[in-house]
Amino acid sequence: MAAADGNWKITINTPMGAQVVTASITTNGDTFTGKTVSQMGDGDVSGKVDGDTLTWSTNITSPMPMTLEFSATVAGDAMTGNVKLGAFGNAPLNGVRA
């Protein structure tokens, strides 16, 4: 089992307040797939794995349409990273194994 595999509770500290996302992640070599559930909407995700770092993007429609670009590094039962919020800059993310 790779470091990132499993269920995660991820908090994104956006300018509009904290958003909590639950994610289930399954890695396969240098890629991963998963499902996310949040106030912004539910969806399937897929992205790249580079060592302990995951990168992926998600399109959301609420509170407005934009593409979120994620980069997160897994260390044990913790995840830290950054989300690029379209034209709204960056937001830190923190996750814990759920």
C-alpha positions, -999 to 999 in steps of 0.1 A, spaced: 0 0 0 13 34 -10 16 63 15 -14 81 1 -38 52 -1 -69 54 21 -94 79 33 -86 115 41 -102 145 57 -88 176 40 -93 212 52 -87 240 27 -84 274 42 -100 295 14 -107 333 15 -144 323 19 -136 302 50 -125 267 56 -138 240 33 -137 204 43 -133 177 17 -134 139 24 -114 119 -1 -107 83 -8 -75 77 -27 -61 47 -45 -26 49 -60 -14 29 -90 22 35 -98 26 72 -108 -11 79 -109 -41 78 -85 -78 78 -86 -103 87 -59 -136 102 -49 -142 135 -31 -172 147 -11 -175 184 -1 -199 214 2 -185 224 -33 -198 192 -48 -189 155 -51 -168 140 -78 -142 116 -91 -106 127 -91 -75 114 -108 -40 128 -108 -3 121 -106 19 107 -79 56 118 -76 71 101 -46 50 114 -16 34 142 -36 0 141 -53 -12 167 -79 -46 170 -94 -72 195 -105 -109 197 -100 -136 219 -116 -162 233 -92 -194 252 -99 -201 265 -64 -197 292 -51 -186 300 -87 -172 281 -117 -134 277 -114 -106 251 -116 -89 242 -84 -53 229 -88 -41 208 -59 -6 198 -47 -3 178 -15 25 159 2 18 129 24 39 121 55 25 93 76 -10 101 86 -8 138 76 -11 157 43 0 193 37 -1 213 5 -16 241 -15 -46 248 -37 -45 273 -65 -80 289 -66 -82 301 -101 -79 339 -102 -82 340 -63 -47 331 -54 -36 302 -33 -50 285 -2 -32 261 22 -45 226 27 -41 202 56 -53 167 58 -55 138 83 -61 102 77 -97 94 84 
